[in-house]
Amino acid sequence: MKTSAIFYHAGCPVCVEAEQSVAQALDPARYEVEIVHLGEQAGRVAEAKSAGVKSVPALVLAGQSFHINFGAGIEALG
């Protein structure tokens, strides 16, 4: 069974670089990776907040949030 991984970002250069470097580096045989662009999917901001995301880019891996650099605070997204 694959582990769930959700990568939240807002489309900024920091976020795009993190997506290319971090999210795409996860082993697809072990992780089911979903990329969520909160700038385009604003309805999922509450979901990200409830998962513990405080800023983007962030990776939620098996229910634990990991913040990568700092592109934008979650409050700025919705």
Sequence and secondary structure as in RCSB ss.txt:
>XXXX:A:sequence
MKTSAIFYHAGCPVCVEAEQSVAQALDPARYEVEIVHLGEQAGRVAEAKSAGVKSVPALVLAGQSFHINFGAGIE
ALG
>XXXX:A:secstr
  EEEEEEE SSHHHHHHHHHTGGGS TTTEEEEEEETTT GGGHHHHHHTT  EEEEEEETTEEEEEEEEEEGG
GG 
